[in-house]
Amino acid sequence: MPDSEEDREIPLSPLAIGYMWSTRIITLSVEMGLIVLAFHWLDRKLNTVPLFIIVGSLLAVVFFIVQITAMTKKPVGRADRDDTDRPSP
């Protein structure tokens, strides 16, 4: 019995994989920047320059490493299926 269309994995082109990785990295970079900016704002409010900028930078790097490690554990060459959690009829 052949697999149904829902069960088949969809192969992605190399260009699609490149776009997928670039959007992931850009998203992580924006998140890192926002963390550092938030701690910079806190530094200016509390007059503690550069204490919170250093703490925020370290926190952003740790966050980046954790997120990139989680991303690299997923297979890259296949499309993500959001409907895999649906129960079978």
Buried (B, 14 or more C-beta within 10 A) or exposed (E): EEEEEEEEEEEBEEEEBEEBEEEBEEEBEEBBEEBBEBBBEBBEEEEEEEEBBEBBBEBBEEBBEEBEEEBEEEEEEEEEEEEEEEEEE
